[in-house]
Amino acid sequence: MGIKFLLTAISIWIWITSWIQLLTASSDGLVRISLKKQPLDLKRINAARITGVGLESNVNDQEADIIYLKNYLDTQYYGQIGIGSPSQSFSVVFDTGSSNLWVPSSKCVVSIPCHFHSKFRARLSSTYTKIGIPCKINYGSGSIFGFFSLDHVKVGDIAVKDQEFIEITREGFLPFLVAKYDGILGLGFQEISVEQATPLWSNMVQQGHVSQKLFSLWLNGDLTSELGGEIVFGGLDWRHFRGDHTYVPVTKGGYWQIEVGDILVENNSTGLCKNGCAAILDSGTPLIAGPTEIVAQINRAIGAEGIVSLECKNVVFKYGYSLWDSLISAVRPEILCVDIGLCSYNGSQHVSGGLKTVVENETRVGSAMGETAVCTFCEMIVFWIQVQLKQQKIKEKVFKHVNQLCENLPNPVGKSFVNCDYIDILPDVTFTIGNKSFPLTPEQYILKVEEGCSTVCVSGFVPLDVPPPRGPLWVLGDRFLSAYHTVFDFGNLRVGFAKAAK
């Protein structure tokens, strides 16, 4: 009898607790958006850009100039919104590094990418208002074109009325063809908004949809989880972080821009930012971009190399001694790379002009670079060994010289690759923010990309050089934001960081 009573009491307690949680979740004054995660591939990473630029003519406030462009090719996290009445669903990137909302328009008929994404159909919405002002938005790999419209936008369970947004009629670059998201929802400030359109977040505050003038971002660091993360408008969820937040002020309007101090690699100062550098928090890129002077130090410390140098060294490692033995045995140099299967043709005509082929070669599945590039490396290495043999150099010195030549090859787009087997022994990289340390472990700052049957590891650090007075500048993307739960406090113009929950 006692056991039955106990089981009944437990059942009632679970039922009551579930209802309390349900009621609390629906009445806590928060607007929650679950984020999905798009897997990265090597081709998308190699094509990604973060580029320093000058003033942007469509921004009225010259103090809030746009100082960098990106192309969203490597964006991972996105969520659902609705536009119109009845609501039309769209997947969008919640981007703290921009301020406009845009989605493809039903009038986008010429651009191929528009036909693979949801398109807004104004005639189906009873609350639609035409504005019609044309606009253009520049990105790192092209521009998009469209016009302004006005309608209700559904975010979670709330509807933001009369929100300006852009209907895209032409997408100037094809990468959106493979993106799982339809558009971009900017969460930056009005100063950087095209045509000074009021950002959706500002209207959400003005219309009283949130109890607090802030939103928080949690990106799930668990790579095995289907849930990519969550953005919470109007507050924060204690389940998403551990400990207290460290708050620092927004130092310049437009972007969520703060000041960072020294950057440490294995507790050693990198120097340049000891007296402070600007940093923009950008959920629209997984990368961390910063001054070449520091990024080079970081990538050197973690053994990262450019894709061209890395592939060249791989050919030396796998085939160098075989090539040496064949040349010593007087095998004809022009057939060596064919014999070992790296070239499918005979001849060495690509040795002198092969580097351009290497740099421009497209990525293919299963290999970081294409077959033509690997063939070119082989032919260059054969040529280099021949030169050294004529100088009667010993074997060890020859291969030391050849590897140095590989290191000196130019690399496209600044991407650097890391040996996946060494991740566990790589150093932490620490950012100083608000006089506190925010370390990133190798698992947090390196992107692992599945390519065919292999895994490629890419450094999350890329160079971005912005001259004073706007720079030096860092862009802290998802590699940083996934490690630290971030509060964007619009009411107090500050940003808070706490260790993210896993």
Salt bridges, closest charged atoms under 4 A:
ASP28 OD2 - ARG32 NH2 2.95
ASP41 OD2 - ARG44 NH1 3.25
GLU63 OE1 - LYS252 NZ 3.67
ASP65 OD1 - ARG470 NE 3.11
ASP95 OD1 - LYS70 NZ 2.82
ASP182 OD1 - HIS117 ND1 3.17
GLU230 OE1 - ARG32 NH1 3.54
GLU230 OE1 - HIS240 NE2 3.15
ASP237 OD2 - ARG32 NH1 2.75
ASP237 OD2 - ARG239 NH2 2.66
ASP282 OD1 - LYS70 NZ 2.47
GLU305 OE2 - LYS313 NZ 2.72
GLU334 OE2 - ARG332 NE 2.93
GLU360 OE2 - LYS356 NZ 2.96
GLU407 OE2 - LYS313 NZ 2.65
ASP489 OD2 - ARG494 NE 2.86
